Amino acid sequence: MIVTIARQNLLHDKVRLAVTLTGVVFAVVLITIQIGLFIGFTHTISAVIDHSGADVWVTSPGVKNFDIALPLTKEKYYQVLSAPGVEKASKFIIQFADWKKPDGGQESIEIIGFEPDKKMGGPWGFVKGTPAMLDLRDAVVADQLYMEKLGIKKQGESVEINSRKARVVAFTRGIRSFTTSPFVFASYKTALQFSHLRPDELTYILAKAENGITPGQLRDSIARNVNGVDSYTTTEFSDKTREYWMLNTGAGTSILLAAFLGLVVGTVIVAQTLYATTLDHIGEFATLKAMGAPNSYIYFILITQATLSAILGYGFGIAISYLAASISQFAAMAIIIPFEVAVGMFFLTLVMCVSSSLISIRKVMTLDPALVFKGR
């Protein structure tokens, strides 16, 4: 009976119902997409670190994030290689560079150099070509998501990086850059030619632990045996980079603030429309009270209205959000919506709508049953 009355109240004015659902859908979509962007950004920021396969990253002192670091010398590389607990070490370069398109245009990129035979720090998700093709002269690998930005139309095209010839021999899918400069991978020797580093310089040293040695133990061993460097486990360096870009730069705060504003705006719209719906049916509620219905009965009707609005609005909103997330897989900006976020959004939507109905409940609490005899 309660559900029937609540449903009829909602469906009585379809325009008002549409406005109510629009508010709920707006809030769900905005909050979900902003959270999805936040999660997508955190994955993008540290993707190369997380996929590196290394146990420890050795950096110059005071490095704040993955993208910007002072160079190290090969002397440090050999010191790391000889530290107790190190199974193997790999030289790694990341440098901003100028990319000249085949048609003559120019873009900024981040050139990443790694040692393919060490199997640490390289690209993943190949859709054209293979990692072995990086052994070719002047070979580089780009991501399909940035083909238009880089002016590439096909595999094998020639470009220039810092005025030196390069050839795109393979493509990956899904390696995004948080900066506006796409990642371009090459072997360490090739990338060194494109960079501004000296022949004996590199940016990072990636280390793999011997069997039985944990990443934390290897980090401590390197710290004790190699002076003038900082060392982090892969997880620590990933977290450090994420924290810098998402918190220190304010990017993450802006995204979360937009999600909060979506919640506030959605709550206000839903509260207004539910209150207006209650006023439209104030005579019916007065009749119920005159017939002896307790306040709790009417409260359940109002809460049920809010719950139905939440379910309908959430259904439309989460469907739109997942559609946007699906489309984002083909864009440079990823929206990631884990199942836990979808579940959490359902309960948040429910709380938002039920909280909004409290304004209507306050109106009913002061309702005089005699109103049914006086007319509205």
C-alpha angles and dihedrals in degrees: 000000000000092000091048093052092045092049093048091049091053095045095044092083108031093183091056090045089053090052091049093049091045089057092049094045091047092053094045094048095045095046095042095047093046091051089045090052090049091052091043091052092050090052092046095047095059101024096115091048094047093049095043097098089220125130097205135024117209114203141173113272117283099014110168102188144005097254099057124044140141116248127263126209128243087247088071089049092058091045090054091046091055096046115115113265097024113128094180140344131207134203116235133188132193119175137157111245142172116256117202112204123224089251092052101260121128136226137176116245139174109236113209120198123191139160106258094200091058091056094218128119099007133131125276138193097057114192097168126027128359137262089254090067089072087077088071118101115275090356122162135175123220133182122253091229089069100042094109093043091051094042094240120146103171147008115279098032118147123233138162127249114193088343093306124115118256134174126212102227100167145015133220129197125227104012100133130182121221090211121064089256115090120227116250117189128212138157115279093253093049095045090050089061091053095047132077092238125116118249091258095049135092136168105228139007116219117204134194121206125234118247111287094023117110122218089248092053091048091050090053092046092053091046090054096046105036121059126205097030140091120226129201136176112245090255092051094048090046091052092046092054093046092049092051097051099035101039111018094046094043094236094121093044091054092052094049091046090055089051090051092049089052089055092049095047092045092049092050093050093047092045092052095048095044090049091050090049090052092051090051089057098036090116092056091050090049089052091052091051091047088053089056101262110156121236090250090063092055091043089057090052092053093045090048089052089053092047093051090049089050094050094047095043093045092050093054093039098050091046090055090046093053090047089054090047090051092051091048090065086077094049135074090247115067126209111200119189112182119201090251090059091051091051092046091050091055092057092042089053090049091051091047094053097041090047089051090053090060088080089058091046091056089055092051092048090065094042115130112220088212087071089086090064095043097050124237 
